[in-house]
Amino acid sequence: MEAEGVEETTAAEEETAVESPAATTEAGASEASEATEPTKDQAGAAGAGAAPIADASADEETAASDEPEEKPRPLSPYDLPGDWYVIHSYSGYENKVKANLETRIQSMHMEDKIFEVHIPMEDVVEFKGGRKVTVPRKVFPGYLLVRMILDDDSWYAVRNTPGVTGFVAGNAQKPTPLSRREVERFLGVQEEEEKTKPRFKPEWEVGEQVRVVTGPFADFNGVIEEINIDQQKVVVLVNIFGRDTPVELGFDDIQKN
């Protein structure tokens, strides 16, 4: 009896031992399957996340096609590499100094430190021979603007350029660069269509004697009492019957004596 009990126990253990690898393999496969396949919640989240991305992209394309393209605003000259400095030259030699400095930059291989030489200009309307003429004028005669990275080499190159008498602002060895407000005021940041009209510079002054050339007062002489640049008109005191009478005339109606 005891022998039979031992045999039954041994057989049961062997049967368990035989079944264990299979069960282990099946359980491992099940775990691997669960690990590989996404859960429903995960799949739903992925699906829910994918759809809006496509829709958003389509909406963005539609909005982009409907909205007009905006013109890029001009870059402020202050945001360009380097700082802006003012140098002084002999009045009337600004263009010559500019050419000398640009040649010197190339010959000394300073293009990586001295980037730009600028002469601020503006258009001025003048009357010459009774006709309006637009002429360019230097905003600051005798001065130039230089955009550069200041160090000993670049300072030496600029300072020793023929015609340059020195840097403006700060001490001689360490000049002070222009502020953003100064740079944008001197160089401007407006787009082409936003630029102001040419500034008018009349050839006469208040108190100056002129001659009327058109209208009922033609050939009368008078003295300018007032100048209105915006309306391009003047008030001239014309002697009529022995009395000075103010007469409003256009710029085209008078000439210098």
Secondary structure in CASP SS format (residue, H / E / C, confidence):
PFRMAT SS
TARGET T0000
AUTHOR 0000-0000-0000
METHOD secondary structure of the structure
MODEL  1
M C 1.00
E H 1.00
A H 1.00
E H 1.00
G H 1.00
V H 1.00
E H 1.00
E H 1.00
T H 1.00
T H 1.00
A H 1.00
A H 1.00
E H 1.00
E H 1.00
E H 1.00
T H 1.00
A H 1.00
V H 1.00
E H 1.00
S H 1.00
P H 1.00
A H 1.00
A H 1.00
T H 1.00
T H 1.00
E H 1.00
A H 1.00
G H 1.00
A H 1.00
S H 1.00
E H 1.00
A H 1.00
S H 1.00
E H 1.00
A H 1.00
T H 1.00
E C 1.00
P C 1.00
T C 1.00
K H 1.00
D H 1.00
Q H 1.00
A H 1.00
G H 1.00
A H 1.00
A H 1.00
G H 1.00
A H 1.00
G H 1.00
A H 1.00
A H 1.00
P H 1.00
I H 1.00
A H 1.00
D H 1.00
A H 1.00
S H 1.00
A H 1.00
D H 1.00
E H 1.00
E H 1.00
T H 1.00
A H 1.00
A H 1.00
S H 1.00
D H 1.00
E C 1.00
P C 1.00
E C 1.00
E C 1.00
K C 1.00
P C 1.00
R C 1.00
P C 1.00
L C 1.00
S C 1.00
P H 1.00
Y H 1.00
D H 1.00
L C 1.00
P C 1.00
G C 1.00
D E 1.00
W E 1.00
Y E 1.00
V E 1.00
I E 1.00
H E 1.00
S E 1.00
Y C 1.00
S C 1.00
G C 1.00
Y C 1.00
E H 1.00
N H 1.00
K H 1.00
V H 1.00
K H 1.00
A H 1.00
N H 1.00
L H 1.00
E H 1.00
T H 1.00
R H 1.00
I H 1.00
Q H 1.00
S H 1.00
M C 1.00
H C 1.00
M C 1.00
E C 1.00
D C 1.00
K C 1.00
I E 1.00
F E 1.00
E E 1.00
V E 1.00
H E 1.00
I C 1.00
P C 1.00
M E 1.00
E E 1.00
D E 1.00
V E 1.00
V E 1.00
E E 1.00
F E 1.00
K E 1.00
G C 1.00
G C 1.00
R E 1.00
K E 1.00
V E 1.00
T E 1.00
V E 1.00
P E 1.00
R E 1.00
K E 1.00
V C 1.00
F C 1.00
P C 1.00
G C 1.00
Y E 1.00
L E 1.00
L E 1.00
V E 1.00
R E 1.00
M E 1.00
I C 1.00
L C 1.00
D C 1.00
D H 1.00
D H 1.00
S H 1.00
W H 1.00
Y H 1.00
A H 1.00
V H 1.00
R H 1.00
N C 1.00
T C 1.00
P C 1.00
G C 1.00
V E 1.00
T E 1.00
G E 1.00
F E 1.00
V E 1.00
A C 1.00
G E 1.00
N C 1.00
A C 1.00
Q C 1.00
K C 1.00
P E 1.00
T C 1.00
P C 1.00
L C 1.00
S C 1.00
R H 1.00
R H 1.00
E H 1.00
V H 1.00
E H 1.00
R H 1.00
F H 1.00
L H 1.00
G C 1.00
V C 1.00
Q C 1.00
E C 1.00
E H 1.00
E H 1.00
E H 1.00
K C 1.00
T C 1.00
K C 1.00
P C 1.00
R E 1.00
F E 1.00
K C 1.00
P C 1.00
E C 1.00
W C 1.00
E C 1.00
V C 1.00
G C 1.00
E C 1.00
Q E 1.00
V E 1.00
R E 1.00
V E 1.00
V C 1.00
T C 1.00
G C 1.00
P C 1.00
F C 1.00
A C 1.00
D C 1.00
F C 1.00
N E 1.00
G E 1.00
V E 1.00
I E 1.00
E E 1.00
E E 1.00
I E 1.00
N E 1.00
I C 1.00
D C 1.00
Q C 1.00
Q C 1.00
K E 1.00
V E 1.00
V E 1.00
V E 1.00
L E 1.00
V E 1.00
N E 1.00
I E 1.00
F C 1.00
G C 1.00
R E 1.00
D E 1.00
T E 1.00
P E 1.00
V E 1.00
E E 1.00
L E 1.00
G E 1.00
F H 1.00
D H 1.00
D H 1.00
I E 1.00
Q E 1.00
K E 1.00
N C 1.00
END
